[in-house]
Amino acid sequence: MNSTLIPFAAFKRSAPTTFSALLCKSLLSMGIAICLSTGAQAQTVMKINVSIAKDSHQGTGIDAFAKEVEKRTQGRYKIQTFYAGSLGGERESVEAVQLGTQALTMTSTGPLPNFVPELRMLDVPFLFRDKTHARAVLAGPIGQELLAKFEPKGFKALAWAENGVRHITNSKRPINTPEDLKGLKLRTMENSVHIAAFKDLGVLPTPMPYVELFTALQQGTVDGEENPLTVIMTSKFDQVQKYLTLTGHIYSPSVFLMNKEMFDKLSDVDKTAFVEAAKAGSAANNARVDTDDAKGVAELRKRGMNVIENVDKSKFVALMSASNAQFEKQFGKENLDRIRNYK
Ligand code: EAX
């Protein structure tokens, strides 16, 4: 691994200047490729992926990131973008980045506590008042401290982004109160906090990766799921889910991750370029979340969904707080209060 970029430098020096075609030396085990393009400027190619569609907040986020990296490194780095789970689901992709077989990924925090346990606290139900509160926490000292927790685990977390505020959909019946959920089989993310919270709500949580979800809903393996409006729209869940209730039960962050050794080998200037590019990607992602949140209800109604907007949240809060004492013991009440009270 340590030699990843050393041959790159050597390659560049010895490269003839008259190459007419793109020549790539793939170093798949290292998750990168080094290419010589016309004019023999050496270029390092890295991959980034998301598990949802290109036409989505996350797709928009990695597109903006790729463009900015190329621009800010004058084309010395090229980021190839992959969508819709074509390189694997979120947990698999995070593993690949940790191992270094893939350079980069953008993921929701769903599977991340399996790698960085401190992140579990971000997914506690009703922890954030709204998106503005959540964005402020992630941009402030708490968010920065959490990004640093990735480093001993083999990741450079370049920047936070946002997956969105989660709402419940299902194919069986309108959900007006938590009692309406009783007995429903609901897919959750592969995250122990989500699983505990949904057990408190009286549903049968079925954890599975997002990439398997559409088929599971279509085949009736599960009755429902929960995701932000932006994910529901881009995933076309309206084709397999009749009912949507705006529960807003959990705020779901996402993050740009890079293999730490690869990041450490970048020059200081390029390190800044990657971090700034991720911030630009995050801004593009968040803007798309806002657009989708603003039009989501009307759009999903137009597509035929029955949307319940005004739900009595206090009942959901009361039930989903059953595990709060346990969460406070596990994650530190002071840590959760620090997030809750952040202004
Ligand atoms: O990252 O797994 C999920 O439900 C996520 O919200 C989705 O994949 C987007």
Boltz pocket constraint, residues with backbone or C-beta under 6 A from the ligand:
constraints:
  - pocket:
      binder: B
      contacts: [[A, 51], [A, 52], [A, 107], [A, 108], [A, 110], [A, 163], [A, 189], [A, 208], [A, 209], [A, 210], [A, 226], [A, 227], [A, 228], [A, 231], [A, 252]]
      max_distance: 6.0
